[in-house]
Amino acid sequence: MITEDQQRTFVLVPGAWHGAWAWDGIVARLRRAGHQTVAVTLDGLEPDPSPDGVRANLDTHIDRVLAALESCGPGPITLCGHSYAGLVIAGAADRSERAVDRLVFCDAFVPADGDSWWDLANDHYRDRIIAGVGADGRTVAPSADTDPRRRPHPVASFLQRLRLGDGIDRVARRTLIHASAWEATPFQSQYERLRTDPTWEVHDLPVGHAVYNEAPDDLTSILTV
């Protein structure tokens, strides 16, 4: 068990189609170690999404994470996002009045100002979005035969461009976790770009995209180092 001065707060943001439940195993491990954790469910991904939720965009999701950051107690904060949520955590760290000590991109997009998920994704995922858009034109259905807790994801959040100022430069530590054992990954080029960048901590795990399920102990170790 850690001492009080070693305690951190972890804010965990799931990727597309997922809710806070995706982090259950990691939350349990972090709490057993004595850390505070907040797992976020983004708007439109709740068990029973509201009409407003299905119209959510990237800014809506960033605002949800900002609210979570504001609710945190004193002490250092690590903000971790999976996949799509790389854009969300970057935007939140940039805009937050509460300082974020570390950003962890867990097999996630690392965006620049002006990027959208659509820009950063590969053809595999862009085709998946086109095929999955519902009759309402506002949501994208999850893949068939996946976890039944997944929910249709708001289309606008995939298309909106992220606006970043210089607030993100306040973050002292930036970590990339690259999952290298899945063929459809859109993250290979960013891994090659950042793995030699001395301002980044880069880890390569030989697992699939769902790092929190496939390598929960490794992920927890990286988060708490």
C-alpha positions as CSV (number, residue, x, y, z in Angstrom):
1,M,0.0,0.0,0.0
2,I,1.3,3.5,-0.9
3,T,1.8,6.3,1.6
4,E,-0.4,9.4,1.6
5,D,2.2,11.5,-0.2
6,Q,2.4,8.8,-3.0
7,Q,-1.3,8.9,-3.7
8,R,-2.5,10.0,-7.1
9,T,-5.8,10.6,-8.7
10,F,-6.4,8.8,-12.0
11,V,-9.1,10.1,-14.4
12,L,-9.8,7.3,-17.0
13,V,-11.7,8.0,-20.2
14,P,-12.9,5.2,-22.4
15,G,-12.8,5.0,-26.2
16,A,-15.6,5.0,-28.7
17,W,-18.7,2.9,-28.0
18,H,-17.6,2.2,-24.4
19,G,-18.6,3.5,-20.9
20,A,-16.7,3.8,-17.6
21,W,-17.2,0.0,-17.2
22,A,-14.3,-0.6,-19.6
23,W,-11.9,0.5,-16.9
24,D,-13.4,-1.7,-14.1
25,G,-10.3,-4.0,-13.8
26,I,-7.9,-1.1,-13.8
27,V,-10.0,0.9,-11.3
28,A,-10.0,-2.1,-8.9
29,R,-6.2,-2.4,-9.2
30,L,-5.5,1.3,-8.6
31,R,-7.9,1.5,-5.7
32,R,-6.3,-1.6,-4.0
33,A,-3.0,0.2,-4.3
34,G,-4.5,3.2,-2.5
35,H,-5.0,5.6,-5.4
36,Q,-8.1,7.7,-6.1
37,T,-9.8,6.9,-9.4
38,V,-12.6,8.5,-11.5
39,A,-13.8,6.5,-14.6
40,V,-15.8,8.7,-17.0
41,T,-18.8,7.8,-19.2
42,L,-19.0,10.2,-22.1
43,D,-22.2,11.8,-23.2
44,G,-24.3,9.5,-25.4
45,L,-22.5,6.4,-24.1
46,E,-24.6,5.9,-20.9
47,P,-26.7,2.7,-20.5
48,D,-29.8,4.8,-21.5
49,P,-28.5,7.8,-23.5
50,S,-30.6,10.9,-23.5
51,P,-31.7,12.7,-26.7
52,D,-29.1,15.4,-25.9
53,G,-26.4,12.7,-25.5
54,V,-26.8,11.3,-29.0
55,R,-26.1,14.8,-30.4
56,A,-22.8,15.1,-28.4
57,N,-19.7,16.3,-30.2
58,L,-16.0,16.4,-29.2
59,D,-16.5,19.6,-27.2
60,T,-19.3,17.9,-25.2
61,H,-17.0,15.0,-24.3
62,I,-14.2,17.4,-23.4
63,D,-16.6,19.3,-21.1
64,R,-17.6,16.0,-19.4
65,V,-13.9,15.3,-18.6
66,L,-13.4,18.9,-17.4
67,A,-16.2,18.3,-14.9
68,A,-14.5,15.2,-13.7
69,L,-11.2,17.0,-13.2
70,E,-12.9,19.8,-11.3
71,S,-14.3,17.2,-8.9
72,C,-10.9,15.7,-8.0
73,G,-9.4,16.3,-4.6
74,P,-5.9,17.7,-4.0
75,G,-2.8,16.0,-5.3
76,P,-1.4,15.0,-8.7
77,I,-3.7,14.0,-11.5
78,T,-3.0,11.5,-14.2
79,L,-5.5,11.7,-17.1
80,C,-5.6,8.6,-19.3
81,G,-7.6,8.0,-22.4
82,H,-8.1,5.0,-24.7
83,S,-8.3,5.2,-28.5
84,Y,-10.8,7.9,-29.5
85,A,-10.4,9.5,-26.1
86,G,-6.9,10.6,-26.9
87,L,-8.5,13.7,-28.5
88,V,-10.7,14.1,-25.5
89,I,-8.0,14.1,-22.9
90,A,-5.8,16.4,-25.0
91,G,-8.6,18.9,-25.2
92,A,-9.4,18.6,-21.5
93,A,-5.8,19.0,-20.4
94,D,-5.5,22.1,-22.6
95,R,-8.6,23.8,-21.2
96,S,-8.6,22.7,-17.6
97,E,-8.1,25.2,-14.8
98,R,-7.0,22.3,-12.7
99,A,-3.5,21.3,-13.7
100,V,-3.0,17.8,-15.1
101,D,0.4,16.3,-14.1
102,R,0.5,13.5,-16.7
103,L,-1.3,12.5,-19.9
104,V,-1.4,8.8,-20.8
105,F,-2.5,7.9,-24.3
106,C,-3.5,4.2,-24.0
107,D,-3.4,3.0,-27.6
108,A,-4.9,6.3,-28.4
109,F,-4.7,9.1,-30.9
110,V,-2.2,11.9,-30.1
111,P,-3.7,14.9,-31.8
112,A,-2.4,18.3,-32.9
113,D,-4.4,21.4,-33.2
114,G,-7.0,21.1,-36.0
115,D,-7.1,17.3,-36.0
116,S,-10.3,15.3,-35.9
117,W,-10.8,11.6,-35.3
118,W,-11.8,11.2,-38.9
119,D,-8.4,12.8,-40.0
120,L,-6.4,10.5,-37.8
121,A,-8.2,7.2,-38.3
122,N,-7.3,4.8,-41.1
123,D,-9.6,3.5,-43.9
124,H,-10.6,0.5,-41.8
125,Y,-12.2,2.7,-39.2
126,R,-13.6,5.3,-41.6
127,D,-15.3,2.5,-43.4
128,R,-16.7,1.2,-40.1
129,I,-18.2,4.6,-39.3
130,I,-19.8,4.9,-42.7
131,A,-21.3,1.3,-42.4
132,G,-22.5,1.9,-38.9
133,V,-24.3,5.2,-39.1
134,G,-27.8,4.7,-37.9
135,A,-31.0,5.8,-39.5
136,D,-31.0,9.0,-37.4
137,G,-27.7,10.0,-38.9
138,R,-26.4,11.0,-35.5
139,T,-24.9,7.8,-34.1
140,V,-22.7,4.9,-35.2
141,A,-23.6,1.4,-34.0
142,P,-21.0,-0.8,-32.3
143,S,-19.8,-3.8,-34.1
144,A,-22.1,-6.8,-34.0
145,D,-21.3,-9.6,-31.5
146,T,-19.4,-7.3,-29.1
147,D,-20.0,-6.5,-25.4
148,P,-23.7,-5.7,-25.0
149,R,-22.8,-2.7,-22.8
150,R,-21.5,-0.9,-25.8
151,R,-23.6,1.9,-27.1
152,P,-24.0,3.8,-30.5
153,H,-21.4,6.5,-30.6
154,P,-22.3,10.1,-31.5
155,V,-21.1,10.8,-35.1
156,A,-20.3,14.5,-34.5
157,S,-17.6,13.6,-32.0
158,F,-15.7,11.7,-34.8
159,L,-15.9,14.7,-37.2
160,Q,-15.3,17.8,-35.1
161,R,-11.8,19.2,-35.3
162,L,-10.0,19.7,-32.0
163,R,-8.8,23.2,-31.1
164,L,-5.7,23.3,-28.9
165,G,-4.0,26.3,-27.3
166,D,-0.9,26.3,-25.3
167,G,-2.5,25.0,-22.1
168,I,-1.5,21.5,-22.9
169,D,2.1,22.5,-22.7
170,R,1.7,22.7,-18.9
171,V,1.5,18.9,-18.7
172,A,4.9,17.7,-17.4
173,R,4.7,14.1,-18.5
174,R,3.3,12.5,-21.6
175,T,3.1,8.7,-22.1
176,L,2.2,6.6,-25.1
177,I,1.2,3.0,-24.7
178,H,1.3,1.3,-28.1
179,A,-0.5,-2.0,-28.5
180,S,1.3,-3.8,-31.4
181,A,-0.5,-7.1,-31.8
182,W,-3.5,-6.1,-33.9
183,E,-3.5,-5.7,-37.7
184,A,-6.0,-2.9,-38.0
185,T,-4.1,-0.4,-35.8
186,P,-4.2,3.2,-37.0
187,F,-1.4,4.1,-34.5
188,Q,1.7,2.6,-36.0
189,S,3.0,5.8,-37.6
190,Q,2.5,7.8,-34.4
191,Y,4.4,5.1,-32.5
192,E,7.3,5.3,-34.9
193,R,7.3,9.1,-34.6
194,L,7.1,9.4,-30.9
195,R,9.2,6.4,-29.7
196,T,12.5,8.3,-30.3
197,D,11.1,11.7,-29.0
198,P,12.9,12.4,-25.7
199,T,9.9,14.4,-24.4
200,W,7.7,11.2,-24.5
201,E,7.6,8.0,-22.4
202,V,6.7,5.2,-24.9
203,H,5.8,1.6,-24.1
204,D,5.1,-1.1,-26.6
205,L,2.9,-3.9,-25.4
206,P,2.4,-7.0,-27.7
207,V,-1.4,-7.2,-27.1
208,G,-4.6,-6.1,-28.9
209,H,-6.4,-2.8,-28.8
210,A,-8.2,-3.5,-25.5
211,V,-5.1,-3.1,-23.4
212,Y,-7.1,-2.7,-20.2
213,N,-8.4,-6.3,-20.7
214,E,-5.4,-8.0,-22.3
215,A,-2.6,-6.5,-20.2
216,P,-4.2,-5.0,-17.0
217,D,-1.2,-5.6,-14.8
218,D,1.2,-4.1,-17.3
219,L,-1.1,-1.1,-17.8
220,T,-1.4,-0.6,-14.1
221,S,2.4,-0.7,-13.6
222,I,2.9,1.9,-16.3
223,L,0.2,4.1,-14.9
224,T,1.7,4.0,-11.4
225,V,5.4,4.3,-12.3
